[in-house]
Amino acid sequence: MIDNIQIQIPSLPENIRIVESFIDNAKDQYKLNDDIYGNIMIAVTESVNNAIIHGNQSNIKKNVHLQLALEESLIKFIIEDEGPGFDYQDLPDPTLPENLSKPGGRGIFLMKNLCDEVSFKKEGRVAELSFYLS
């Protein structure tokens, strides 16, 4: 059985609270444990934030699409923006000494550490964040 729920939100930072409610509902509906829930909350809100700010350049005429797909032992969040995309192959490593003091650049690194799998599609306009449930 695959569950699939999607929402779309205009690119406003305050819409992150809609994403938080979406994740809270998923926690209740799928009985997610606190560890997974915490990781999902941070990683997905970070990804949506990136989509709003970097992807859509905070243009409220552009939306961020958020989709939840539940498969057997996996919950996947798919975040898509309407921006130009980015080069996800060539990201600076935030743990290198020369990057430690730079602002930003930690979001994707953080996402990769919190999720079991992270992949990008459509020139970086789509981020897929997967979490194993067992």
DSSP file (Angstrom, degrees, kcal/mol; ACC not computed):
  #  RESIDUE AA STRUCTURE BP1 BP2  ACC     N-H-->O    O-->H-N    N-H-->O    O-->H-N    TCO  KAPPA ALPHA  PHI   PSI    X-CA   Y-CA   Z-CA
    1    1 A M              0   0    0      0, 0.0     2,-0.5     0, 0.0     0, 0.0   0.000 360.0 360.0 360.0 131.8    0.0    0.0    0.0
    2    2 A I        -     0   0    0     69,-0.1     2,-0.3     2,-0.0    69,-0.2  -0.966 360.0-158.9-119.7 123.3    1.3    3.4   -0.9
    3    3 A D  E     -A   70   0A   0     67,-1.3    67,-2.5    -2,-0.5     2,-0.4  -0.759  10.6-174.7 -93.7 145.1   -0.1    6.5    0.7
    4    4 A N  E     +A   69   0A   0     -2,-0.3     2,-0.4    65,-0.2    65,-0.2  -0.934   8.2 169.4-145.7 119.0    0.5    9.8   -1.2
    5    5 A I  E     -A   68   0A   0     63,-2.1    63,-3.1    -2,-0.4     2,-0.4  -0.988   9.4-174.9-128.3 136.4   -0.5   13.2    0.1
    6    6 A Q  E     +A   67   0A   0     -2,-0.4     2,-0.3    61,-0.2    61,-0.2  -0.987   9.3 175.2-136.2 149.8    0.5   16.5   -1.4
    7    7 A I  E     -A   66   0A   0     59,-2.8    59,-3.0    -2,-0.4     2,-0.4  -0.937  14.9-149.8-135.3 160.0    0.2   20.2   -0.6
    8    8 A Q  E     -A   65   0A   0     -2,-0.3    57,-0.2    57,-0.2    -2,-0.0  -1.000  12.2-169.8-133.3 143.6    1.5   23.3   -2.2
    9    9 A I  E     -A   64   0A   0     55,-2.6    55,-3.0    -2,-0.4    -2,-0.0  -0.970  27.1-111.2-130.4 142.2    2.4   26.6   -0.5
   10   10 A P  E     -A   63   0A   0      0, 0.0     2,-2.5     0, 0.0    53,-0.2  -0.357  49.4 -93.6 -64.5 153.7    3.3   30.0   -1.8
   11   11 A S  S    S+     0   0    0     51,-1.8    50,-0.1    48,-0.5    51,-0.1  -0.385  78.5 129.1 -77.0  70.6    6.9   31.0   -1.2
   12   12 A L    >   -     0   0    0     -2,-2.5     3,-2.1     1,-0.1     4,-0.2  -0.988  60.1-134.3-122.5 133.7    6.6   32.9    2.1
   13   13 A P  G >  S+     0   0    0      0, 0.0     3,-1.8     0, 0.0     4,-0.2   0.841 104.8  62.2 -55.5 -34.1    8.8   32.0    5.1
   14   14 A E  G >  S+     0   0    0      1,-0.3     3,-1.3     2,-0.2     4,-0.2   0.681  86.2  75.2 -69.2 -13.2    5.8   32.0    7.4
   15   15 A N  G X>  +     0   0    0     -3,-2.1     4,-1.3     1,-0.3     3,-1.1   0.563  69.9  88.1 -73.9  -5.4    4.3   29.1    5.4
   16   16 A I  H <> S+     0   0    0     -3,-1.8     4,-2.4     1,-0.3    -1,-0.3   0.838  78.9  63.7 -57.7 -30.8    6.9   26.9    7.1
   17   17 A R  H <> S+     0   0    0     -3,-1.3     4,-2.0     1,-0.2    -1,-0.3   0.816  97.1  55.1 -66.8 -26.4    4.2   26.4    9.8
   18   18 A I  H <> S+     0   0    0     -3,-1.1     4,-2.3    -4,-0.2    -1,-0.2   0.901 108.3  49.1 -66.8 -40.3    2.0   24.8    7.3
   19   19 A V  H  X S+     0   0    0     -4,-1.3     4,-2.3     2,-0.2    -2,-0.2   0.899 108.5  53.1 -64.7 -41.3    4.8   22.3    6.6
   20   20 A E  H  X S+     0   0    0     -4,-2.4     4,-2.5     2,-0.2    -1,-0.2   0.907 110.1  47.4 -61.6 -41.7    5.2   21.7   10.4
   21   21 A S  H  X S+     0   0    0     -4,-2.0     4,-2.8     2,-0.2    -1,-0.2   0.904 109.2  54.7 -64.7 -40.5    1.5   20.9   10.7
   22   22 A F  H  X S+     0   0    0     -4,-2.3     4,-1.8     1,-0.2    -2,-0.2   0.909 111.7  44.0 -57.3 -43.8    1.8   18.6    7.6
   23   23 A I  H  X S+     0   0    0     -4,-2.3     4,-2.5     2,-0.2    -2,-0.2   0.880 110.9  54.0 -71.7 -38.5    4.6   16.7    9.4
   24   24 A D  H  X S+     0   0    0     -4,-2.5     4,-2.1     2,-0.2    -2,-0.2   0.921 108.9  49.5 -59.4 -43.2    2.7   16.7   12.7
   25   25 A N  H  X S+     0   0    0     -4,-2.8     4,-3.0     1,-0.2    -1,-0.2   0.905 110.3  50.3 -62.3 -41.0   -0.2   15.1   11.0
   26   26 A A  H  X S+     0   0    0     -4,-1.8     4,-2.8     2,-0.2     6,-0.3   0.892 107.4  54.6 -64.1 -39.2    2.1   12.5    9.4
   27   27 A K  H  X>S+     0   0    0     -4,-2.5     5,-1.5     1,-0.2     4,-0.6   0.932 114.3  40.4 -59.3 -45.9    3.6   11.7   12.8
   28   28 A D  H ><5S+     0   0    0     -4,-2.1     3,-0.5     3,-0.2    -2,-0.2   0.929 117.2  48.1 -68.5 -45.4    0.1   11.0   14.2
   29   29 A Q  H 3<5S+     0   0    0     -4,-3.0    -2,-0.2     1,-0.2    -1,-0.2   0.882 123.6  30.3 -65.7 -39.5   -1.2    9.2   11.2
   30   30 A Y  H 3<5S-     0   0    0     -4,-2.8    -1,-0.2    -5,-0.2    -2,-0.2   0.283 102.7-123.0-106.8  10.6    1.8    6.9   10.7
   31   31 A K  T <<5 -     0   0    0     -4,-0.6    -3,-0.2    -3,-0.5     2,-0.2   0.913  39.5-169.5  50.5  50.6    2.8    6.6   14.4
   32   32 A L      < -     0   0    0     -5,-1.5    -1,-0.2    -6,-0.3     2,-0.0  -0.482  20.2-118.1 -72.2 139.2    6.3    7.9   13.7
   33   33 A N     >  -     0   0    0     -2,-0.2     4,-2.8   100,-0.1     5,-0.2  -0.344  27.6-105.6 -75.3 163.7    8.7    7.6   16.6
   34   34 A D  H  > S+     0   0    0      1,-0.2     4,-2.7     2,-0.2     5,-0.2   0.834 116.4  54.2 -61.4 -35.7   10.3   10.7   18.1
   35   35 A D  H  > S+     0   0    0      2,-0.2     4,-2.3     1,-0.2    -1,-0.2   0.964 113.8  40.3 -63.3 -51.6   13.7   10.2   16.5
   36   36 A I  H  > S+     0   0    0      1,-0.2     4,-3.0     2,-0.2     5,-0.2   0.925 115.1  53.5 -62.1 -43.9   12.4    9.9   13.0
   37   37 A Y  H  X S+     0   0    0     -4,-2.8     4,-2.9     1,-0.2    -1,-0.2   0.920 109.1  48.3 -57.5 -46.3    9.9   12.7   13.6
   38   38 A G  H  X S+     0   0    0     -4,-2.7     4,-2.2     2,-0.2     5,-0.2   0.917 113.6  46.9 -61.3 -44.5   12.7   15.1   14.8
   39   39 A N  H  X S+     0   0    0     -4,-2.3     4,-2.7     2,-0.2     5,-0.3   0.911 113.7  48.0 -63.9 -43.2   14.8   14.3   11.8
   40   40 A I  H  X S+     0   0    0     -4,-3.0     4,-3.0     2,-0.2     5,-0.5   0.940 110.2  52.5 -62.1 -47.3   12.0   14.7    9.4
   41   41 A M  H  X S+     0   0    0     -4,-2.9     4,-1.8    -5,-0.2     5,-0.3   0.928 115.7  39.2 -57.0 -48.0   10.9   18.0   10.9
   42   42 A I  H  X S+     0   0    0     -4,-2.2     4,-2.1    -5,-0.2    -1,-0.2   0.951 120.1  43.9 -68.8 -48.4   14.4   19.5   10.7
   43   43 A A  H  X S+     0   0    0     -4,-2.7     4,-2.2    -5,-0.2    -2,-0.2   0.915 116.8  44.1 -66.6 -44.0   15.3   18.1    7.2
   44   44 A V  H  X S+     0   0    0     -4,-3.0     4,-2.7    -5,-0.3     5,-0.2   0.912 114.7  47.4 -71.7 -41.5   12.0   18.8    5.5
   45   45 A T  H  X S+     0   0    0     -4,-1.8     4,-2.6    -5,-0.5    -1,-0.2   0.897 113.0  50.9 -65.9 -36.9   11.5   22.3    6.9
   46   46 A E  H  X S+     0   0    0     -4,-2.1     4,-2.4    -5,-0.3    -2,-0.2   0.922 111.6  47.5 -61.8 -44.6   15.2   23.0    5.9
   47   47 A S  H  X S+     0   0    0     -4,-2.2     4,-2.2     2,-0.2    -2,-0.2   0.906 112.6  47.7 -64.9 -42.7   14.5   21.7    2.4
   48   48 A V  H  X S+     0   0    0     -4,-2.7     4,-2.6     2,-0.2    -1,-0.2   0.907 110.6  53.0 -65.8 -40.7   11.3   23.8    2.0
   49   49 A N  H  X S+     0   0    0     -4,-2.6     4,-3.0     1,-0.2     5,-0.4   0.930 109.3  48.8 -57.0 -46.5   13.1   26.8    3.3
   50   50 A N  H  X>S+     0   0    0     -4,-2.4     5,-2.1     1,-0.2     4,-2.0   0.908 110.5  51.4 -58.2 -43.0   15.8   26.3    0.7
   51   51 A A  I  <>S+     0   0    0     -4,-2.2     5,-3.0     3,-0.2    -2,-0.2   0.895 113.9  43.9 -63.4 -40.6   13.1   25.9   -2.0
   52   52 A I  I  <5S+     0   0    0     -4,-2.6     6,-3.4     3,-0.2     7,-0.3   0.962 125.8  29.4 -67.4 -51.9   11.4   29.2   -0.9
   53   53 A I  I  <5S+     0   0    0     -4,-3.0     4,-0.2     4,-0.2    -3,-0.2   0.960 135.5  21.0 -79.4 -53.6   14.6   31.3   -0.6
   54   54 A H  I  <5S+     0   0    0     -4,-2.0    -3,-0.2    -5,-0.4    -4,-0.1   0.919 129.3  41.0 -85.3 -46.2   17.0   29.8   -3.1
   55   55 A G  I   <S+     0   0    0     -5,-2.1    -3,-0.2     1,-0.2    30,-0.2   0.986 131.2  22.0 -66.8 -60.3   14.8   28.0   -5.5
   56   56 A N  S > <S-     0   0    0     -5,-3.0     3,-2.1    -6,-0.2    -1,-0.2   0.385  96.2-128.9 -93.1   3.7   11.9   30.4   -5.8
   57   57 A Q  T 3   -     0   0    0      1,-0.3    -4,-0.2    -6,-0.2    -3,-0.1   0.841  65.4 -68.1  52.4  36.0   13.9   33.5   -4.7
   58   58 A S  T 3  S+     0   0    0     -6,-3.4     2,-0.8     1,-0.2    -1,-0.3   0.763  88.7 158.3  54.2  28.9   11.1   34.2   -2.2
   59   59 A N    X   -     0   0    0     -3,-2.1     3,-2.3    -7,-0.3   -48,-0.5  -0.747  33.9-155.4 -84.4 111.8    8.7   35.0   -5.1
   60   60 A I  T 3  S+     0   0    0     -2,-0.8    -1,-0.1     1,-0.3   -48,-0.1   0.623  90.2  67.1 -69.2  -9.5    5.2   34.6   -3.7
   61   61 A K  T 3  S+     0   0    0     -5,-0.1     2,-0.4   -51,-0.1    -1,-0.3   0.630  93.7  73.7 -79.6 -12.8    3.9   33.9   -7.2
   62   62 A K  S <  S-     0   0    0     -3,-2.3   -51,-1.8    -6,-0.2     2,-0.3  -0.809  75.1-146.6-103.2 144.2    5.9   30.7   -7.2
   63   63 A N  E     -A   10   0A   0     -2,-0.4     2,-0.5   -53,-0.2    19,-0.4  -0.691   8.8-137.9-107.0 158.6    4.9   27.7   -5.1
   64   64 A V  E     -A    9   0A   0    -55,-3.0   -55,-2.6    -2,-0.3     2,-0.5  -0.972  21.7-148.8-109.3 130.2    6.7   25.0   -3.3
   65   65 A H  E     -AB   8  80A   0     15,-3.0    15,-2.7    -2,-0.5     2,-0.5  -0.863  12.6-170.2-102.1 129.1    5.2   21.5   -3.7
   66   66 A L  E     -AB   7  79A   0    -59,-3.0   -59,-2.8    -2,-0.5     2,-0.4  -0.979   5.7-179.7-123.5 128.3    5.5   19.1   -0.9
   67   67 A Q  E     -AB   6  78A   0     11,-2.3    11,-3.0    -2,-0.5     2,-0.5  -0.978  14.9-155.9-130.3 140.2    4.6   15.5   -1.3
   68   68 A L  E     -AB   5  77A   0    -63,-3.1   -63,-2.1    -2,-0.4     2,-0.5  -0.963  11.2-174.4-113.3 128.6    4.6   12.6    1.2
   69   69 A A  E     -AB   4  76A   0      7,-3.0     7,-2.9    -2,-0.5     2,-0.6  -0.985   7.0-161.1-124.0 123.1    4.9    9.1   -0.2
   70   70 A L  E     +AB   3  75A   0    -67,-2.5   -67,-1.3    -2,-0.5     5,-0.2  -0.905  15.7 172.5-105.8 120.3    4.7    6.2    2.2
   71   71 A E  E >   - B   0  74A   0      3,-3.0     3,-0.8    -2,-0.6   -69,-0.1  -0.539  52.6 -67.4-113.1-175.0    6.0    2.9    1.0
   72   72 A E  T 3  S-     0   0    0      1,-0.3    -2,-0.0    -2,-0.2   -70,-0.0   0.874 123.5  -6.6 -40.8 -69.0    6.5   -0.4    2.9
   73   73 A S  T 3  S+     0   0    0     60,-0.0    60,-3.0    59,-0.0    61,-0.6  -0.013 123.6  79.0-121.6  29.7    9.3    0.5    5.3
   74   74 A L  E <   -BC  71 132A   0     -3,-0.8    -3,-3.0    58,-0.3     2,-0.5  -0.997  53.6-160.8-142.8 136.9   10.0    4.0    4.0
   75   75 A I  E     -BC  70 131A   0     56,-2.8    56,-2.5    -2,-0.4     2,-0.4  -0.989  19.9-168.5-117.6 130.6    8.6    7.5    4.2
   76   76 A K  E     -BC  69 130A   0     -7,-2.9    -7,-3.0    -2,-0.5     2,-0.5  -0.954  11.9-159.9-124.7 134.6    9.6    9.9    1.5
   77   77 A F  E     -BC  68 129A   0     52,-2.9    52,-3.1    -2,-0.4     2,-0.6  -0.955   8.2-162.3-112.4 128.3    9.2   13.6    1.3
   78   78 A I  E     -BC  67 128A   0    -11,-3.0   -11,-2.3    -2,-0.5     2,-0.5  -0.947   5.9-171.2-115.4 120.4    9.5   15.2   -2.2
   79   79 A I  E     -BC  66 127A   0     48,-2.9    48,-2.8    -2,-0.6     2,-0.4  -0.943   6.0-179.5-115.1 124.3   10.0   18.9   -2.2
   80   80 A E  E     -BC  65 126A   0    -15,-2.7   -15,-3.0    -2,-0.5     2,-0.2  -0.982   5.9-169.3-128.8 133.7    9.8   20.8   -5.5
   81   81 A D        -     0   0    0     44,-2.1   -17,-0.2    -2,-0.4   -29,-0.1  -0.651  27.8-127.9-111.2 174.9   10.3   24.4   -6.3
   82   82 A E  S    S+     0   0    0    -19,-0.4   -18,-0.1    -2,-0.2    43,-0.0   0.023  71.8 110.2-109.8  25.0    9.6   26.5   -9.4
   83   83 A G  S    S-     0   0    0     42,-0.1   -27,-0.2   -32,-0.1   -28,-0.1  -0.095  86.7 -88.3 -90.0-168.9   13.1   28.0   -9.7
   84   84 A P        -     0   0    0      0, 0.0    41,-0.1     0, 0.0     2,-0.1   0.542  63.9-124.9 -80.6  -7.0   16.0   27.5  -12.1
   85   85 A G        -     0   0    0     39,-0.2     2,-0.3   -30,-0.2    39,-0.3  -0.318  22.0-117.4  88.2-179.2   17.5   24.6  -10.1
   86   86 A F        -     0   0    0     37,-2.0     2,-1.4    -2,-0.1     3,-0.1  -0.972  26.1 -92.0-154.7 165.2   21.1   24.5   -8.8
   87   87 A D    >   +     0   0    0     -2,-0.3     3,-0.9     1,-0.2    37,-0.1  -0.656  41.5 172.1 -86.0  91.5   24.3   22.4   -9.2
   88   88 A Y  T 3  S+     0   0    0     -2,-1.4     3,-0.5     1,-0.2    -1,-0.2   0.594  71.7  66.4 -77.6  -9.2   23.8   19.8   -6.5
   89   89 A Q  T 3  S+     0   0    0      1,-0.2     2,-0.3    -3,-0.1    -1,-0.2   0.754 101.9  48.3 -77.5 -23.7   26.9   17.9   -7.7
   90   90 A D  S <  S+     0   0    0     -3,-0.9    -1,-0.2     2,-0.0    -3,-0.1  -0.448  73.3 146.8-121.5  58.5   29.2   20.7   -6.8
   91   91 A L        -     0   0    0     -3,-0.5     2,-0.1    -2,-0.3    -3,-0.1  -0.771  50.7-114.0 -95.9 137.5   28.4   21.8   -3.3
   92   92 A P        -     0   0    0      0, 0.0    -1,-0.0     0, 0.0    -2,-0.0  -0.415  31.7-114.4 -65.1 144.0   31.2   23.0   -1.0
   93   93 A D    >   -     0   0    0      1,-0.2     3,-1.8    -2,-0.1     6,-0.2  -0.714  20.6-155.3 -81.5 113.1   31.8   20.7    2.0
   94   94 A P  T 3  S+     0   0    0      0, 0.0    -1,-0.2     0, 0.0     8,-0.1   0.646  89.4  63.3 -67.1 -11.9   30.8   22.8    5.1
   95   95 A T  T 3  S+     0   0    0      4,-0.0     5,-0.1     3,-0.0    -2,-0.0   0.580  77.5 104.0 -89.3  -7.8   33.1   20.7    7.3
   96   96 A L  S X> S-     0   0    0     -3,-1.8     3,-2.1     1,-0.1     4,-0.9  -0.497  83.4-118.5 -71.2 143.5   36.3   21.8    5.4
   97   97 A P  G >4 S+     0   0    0      0, 0.0     3,-0.8     0, 0.0     4,-0.5   0.857 112.4  55.9 -51.2 -41.0   38.3   24.4    7.4
   98   98 A E  G 34 S+     0   0    0      1,-0.2     3,-0.1     2,-0.1    -3,-0.0   0.679 112.7  42.5 -70.1 -13.7   37.9   27.1    4.8
   99   99 A N  G X4 S+     0   0    0     -3,-2.1     3,-1.2    -6,-0.2    -1,-0.2   0.514  86.4  92.6-106.1  -6.4   34.1   26.8    4.9
  100  100 A L  T << S+     0   0    0     -4,-0.9    -2,-0.1    -3,-0.8    -1,-0.1   0.844  91.4  41.4 -60.5 -35.4   33.5   26.5    8.6
  101  101 A S  T 3  S+     0   0    0     -4,-0.5    -1,-0.3    -3,-0.1    -2,-0.1   0.508  90.4 108.5 -93.1  -2.7   33.0   30.2    9.2
  102  102 A K  S <  S-     0   0    0     -3,-1.2     2,-0.2    -8,-0.1    -3,-0.0  -0.507  71.4-122.4 -74.7 139.2   30.9   30.8    6.0
  103  103 A P  S    S+     0   0    0      0, 0.0    -1,-0.1     0, 0.0    -2,-0.1  -0.528  76.9   5.7 -74.8 149.4   27.2   31.5    6.6
  104  104 A G  S    S+     0   0    0     -2,-0.2    -2,-0.0     1,-0.1     0, 0.0  -0.085  77.0 102.2  73.7-177.4   24.9   29.1    4.9
  105  105 A G        +     0   0    0      1,-0.1     4,-0.3   -12,-0.0    -1,-0.1   0.453  66.0  91.1  81.8  -0.4   25.9   26.0    3.0
  106  106 A R     >  +     0   0    0      2,-0.1     4,-3.1     3,-0.1     5,-0.2   0.628  60.0  83.8-100.8 -14.0   25.0   23.7    5.8
  107  107 A G  H  > S+     0   0    0      1,-0.2     4,-2.6     2,-0.2     5,-0.1   0.921  96.3  38.3 -56.9 -51.2   21.4   22.9    4.8
  108  108 A I  H  > S+     0   0    0      2,-0.2     4,-2.7     1,-0.2    -1,-0.2   0.885 115.8  53.6 -71.0 -37.1   22.0   20.1    2.4
  109  109 A F  H  > S+     0   0    0     -4,-0.3     4,-1.4     2,-0.2    -2,-0.2   0.931 111.2  47.4 -57.7 -46.4   24.8   18.7    4.5
  110  110 A L  H  X S+     0   0    0     -4,-3.1     4,-1.7     1,-0.2     3,-0.4   0.925 110.5  51.6 -60.3 -47.1   22.4   18.7    7.4
  111  111 A M  H  X S+     0   0    0     -4,-2.6     4,-2.3     1,-0.2    -1,-0.2   0.907 107.6  52.5 -58.5 -42.5   19.7   17.0    5.3
  112  112 A K  H  < S+     0   0    0     -4,-2.7    -1,-0.2     1,-0.2    -2,-0.2   0.811 111.2  47.9 -65.8 -28.1   22.1   14.3    4.2
  113  113 A N  H  < S+     0   0    0     -4,-1.4    -1,-0.2    -3,-0.4    -2,-0.2   0.766 115.9  42.3 -82.0 -25.5   23.0   13.6    7.9
  114  114 A L  H  < S+     0   0    0     -4,-1.7     2,-0.2    -3,-0.2    -2,-0.2   0.759 107.5  65.5 -91.7 -27.2   19.4   13.4    9.0
  115  115 A C  S  < S-     0   0    0     -4,-2.3    16,-0.2    -5,-0.2     3,-0.2  -0.573  72.8-137.0 -96.0 158.2   17.9   11.4    6.2
  116  116 A D  S    S+     0   0    0     14,-2.4     2,-0.3     1,-0.3    15,-0.2   0.816  94.8  10.8 -78.9 -32.0   18.6    7.9    5.2
  117  117 A E  E     -D  130   0A   0     13,-1.6    13,-3.0    -6,-0.1     2,-0.4  -0.992  63.2-174.5-146.1 139.6   18.7    8.9    1.5
  118  118 A V  E     +D  129   0A   0     -2,-0.3     2,-0.3    11,-0.2    11,-0.2  -0.998  13.1 169.5-129.9 129.1   18.7   12.3   -0.2
  119  119 A S  E     -D  128   0A   0      9,-2.1     9,-3.2    -2,-0.4     2,-0.4  -0.991  19.7-147.1-138.5 153.2   18.5   12.7   -4.0
  120  120 A F  E     +D  127   0A   0     -2,-0.3     2,-0.3     7,-0.2     7,-0.2  -0.907  18.8 175.6-117.2 144.7   18.0   15.6   -6.3
  121  121 A K  E >>> +D  126   0A   0      5,-2.4     5,-2.1    -2,-0.4     3,-1.0  -0.840  53.4  39.8-137.4 174.3   16.2   15.6   -9.6
  122  122 A K  G >45S-     0   0    0     -2,-0.3     3,-2.1     1,-0.3    -1,-0.2   0.928 133.2 -50.3  48.2  58.5   15.1   18.0  -12.3
  123  123 A E  G 345S-     0   0    0      1,-0.3   -37,-2.0    -3,-0.1    -1,-0.3   0.740 110.5 -52.3  54.7  25.9   18.4   20.1  -12.2
  124  124 A G  G <45S+     0   0    0     -3,-1.0    -1,-0.3   -39,-0.3    -2,-0.2   0.479 113.0 114.0  93.1   1.2   18.0   20.4   -8.4
  125  125 A R  T <<5S+     0   0    0     -3,-2.1   -44,-2.1    -4,-0.6     2,-0.5   0.723  74.1  56.1 -76.5 -19.0   14.4   21.7   -8.4
  126  126 A V  E   < -CD  80 121A   0     -5,-2.1    -5,-2.4   -46,-0.2     2,-0.4  -0.953  64.6-171.7-117.9 128.9   13.3   18.5   -6.7
  127  127 A A  E     -CD  79 120A   0    -48,-2.8   -48,-2.9    -2,-0.5     2,-0.5  -0.972   6.4-161.3-114.8 132.6   14.7   17.1   -3.4
  128  128 A E  E     -CD  78 119A   0     -9,-3.2    -9,-2.1    -2,-0.4     2,-0.6  -0.963   6.2-171.0-114.8 118.8   13.7   13.6   -2.3
  129  129 A L  E     -CD  77 118A   0    -52,-3.1   -52,-2.9    -2,-0.5     2,-0.4  -0.936   7.0-168.0-112.7 117.7   14.3   12.9    1.4
  130  130 A S  E     -CD  76 117A   0    -13,-3.0   -14,-2.4    -2,-0.6   -13,-1.6  -0.858   8.1-172.2-112.8 142.6   13.8    9.3    2.5
  131  131 A F  E     -C   75   0A   0    -56,-2.5   -56,-2.8    -2,-0.4     2,-0.3  -0.998  21.8-131.3-131.0 128.7   13.5    7.9    6.0
  132  132 A Y  E     -C   74   0A   0     -2,-0.4   -58,-0.3   -58,-0.2   -59,-0.0  -0.617  10.6-156.0 -79.9 139.0   13.4    4.2    6.9
  133  133 A L              0   0    0    -60,-3.0   -59,-0.1    -2,-0.3    -1,-0.1   0.609 360.0 360.0 -91.6 -12.8   10.7    3.3    9.3
  134  134 A S              0   0    0    -61,-0.6    -1,-0.2     0, 0.0   -60,-0.1   0.457 360.0 360.0-116.0 360.0   12.2    0.1   10.7
